[in-house]
Amino acid sequence: MNFTELVNKRQSTRKYAEKRVERDLIDKCLDAARLAPSARNSQPWSFIVLDDPKIIATVSEKAFSGIYKSTRFAGKAPALIVVVTEKADYITRIGNLIRNIKYSLIDIGIACEHLVLQAEELGLGTCWLGWFSARAVKKALNLPRSAKIDILISMGYPLDPDYRKERKRRSLGEIRHYNSAGK
């Protein structure tokens, strides 16, 4: 499929088939993320893949409870990818301060979009998660308190691969603004 078809097809998946995701497919998705551009080529990411149902259950029980229970569906995914934001280099951190922009968040956003688009092409469903207890994830995985976890991605084969949710998007005319005399 071409790029336009791919981005039109990709949607968040919240119901997964009870089928293990092959590690070679996960690795293809991670390799797509690895190839993403980043500020000063800093590549401020690492990925922890959870594909053991017992570990997913342990992490999910705490990470998706309380105020985070709206994302508990992710605990039923055959794979969870923990996206760890690594510390930026000195010059990038200076740029963050001058521009008041966290470039590492932009960078992991690009990397994760590469990951989920590759997954879609491979027939896998994914869902970005920003609503979870990062503290609980770190504790369950014995990560240091200093680890920065901004995103989790649930992954698996969609329970209904033909399901398509109606998309509500603003029109191009609403978001496009040319700054020129020509039309």
N, C-alpha and C positions, 0 to 999 in steps of 0.2 A: 504494500500500500504506500502511496506517496505521503509526504509530510502533512498536507492539508487533511487527507483522510484520517491519518493517525491522530492529529489533535482534535478532530471532530469526533472520533470514536472514543477517545480516552475519557473516562469518568471515574469518580470515586466508587470503589466497590466496598460494600459493607456486609455482604453475605458470601461466604466462601464454601466451596465443596470440601469435603473431608478427604483431601488428597494431598499428599506431601509434594512440596515444590522441589524439583530436582535441583541440586546444588549447582550444576553446570548452568542452569538458567538463571539462578540468583547471581552467579559470577558474571554472566553476560550483562546483567543489569548494573552490577557494581562496576564493571569495566566501562560501561557507558558513563557512569557518574565520574569515574576516575579521569575520563577524557575531557571533562567540562573545563571551560576557562575559569580563571580566578584572578583576583587583583594581585598584581606582581607575581603571578604564578605560585601563590602561596599554598594552594590546595589545602585549605584549613579544615579538613574533614577526615574522619575515619568512621568505619561502619562495623557495628557488631551485629552479626546475624544470629537470631534466635530461631531455631527450627526444631528444637526438642519440645514436644508438647508439654512435658512436665515443667520445663523452664519457662515457657510462655505462660503457663497457668500461674506459676509462682509470681512472675513479674506482673502479669495482668491483674491478679487479685488485688494488689496494692496500687498499681499505677492508674487503674481505671475505676477506683472506688470513690465514695464520698462525692465531692463536687465534680469529680471527673467521670462519673458513671455514664454520661451520655456517649462516651467513646468505648464502653466495655465490649462492644461488638468486635473490636480488634483482637481481643483475647481468644477469639475463635478462629483467627486466621492461622494457616499452617506455618507462616513465617512472619516474624516481626524484625524490622531492621531499625536498630538504634543508631541515630546519626549523632556522632560526637563532634562538636565544633572545637577544633584545635585552636590554640593561641596563635594569633597573627604575628608576623615578624614586626620588628621595631618600626620600620618606615610605614608599614600599613597601619599600625596603631597610631602613629602621628597623624596620618591622613584621616583616620577615624575621628580624631579630636578636632582637626582643622575644619573638616566638612560636616562633622556631627552625623556621620554615617557609619554603621557597622558593616563594613565590607564583607566580613566573614559570613554574615547572614545572607547577603546577596549571593555570595559564592556558593554556600551550601544549598540555597534555593535553586541555583542553576544546575548544580550537580544532581540534586534530587529530582528535578524535572527531567533531566536526561535519564535517570534511573526509571522513573515511572513511565516515560514514553517507550523506553526499551521493553519494559515489562508488558505494556499494552501490545506492542508488536509481536511479542512472544506468546500472547494469549493469556497473560496473567493479569489479574485485577490487583489494584493497589488503592490505598487511601492514606493521604498525608494526615498526620495527627500532630497537632500542637497543643491539644488539651489533654494533659496527663500529669501525673505527679513525677517530675524529674527526680526528686529526692527519693521516691520509692524505687524508681528504676535503678538509680545508682546504688542504693542499699541492696536490692535484690541481686545485682550483678557484681557486688563488691568493688564498685568503682570509687575512686577518691571523690571526696566532697567537691573538690575543685573542678571535676569533669563538667563540661557544659553540654547538656543534652537539650537541643531545641526542637528536634523533630523525631518522631517515630513514623515508620511506614509499615502498614500492614500489607501482606502480600499473600496471594493464593489464586487458585483457579476460581473464577466467579461461579457461584451456585447456578445462576442462570445467565450464560454467556450472551444470550440474545436480548436481555433486558436493557432498555435504553430509557433513561430518565429524560423528561423534557427539560431542555436547557433554557434558562431565562438569562439572556445576556443583553446588555445595552447594545444598541445599533452602532455601526461604524460611525454614522453621522453624529452620534452623541459623544463619542470619545475622540474623534479626529478633529484637529484644529491646524490648518495650514497658516503659516505666517508669511504670506506672499501676496503679491498683487494679482497673480494669475489664478484661474480657477481650474 
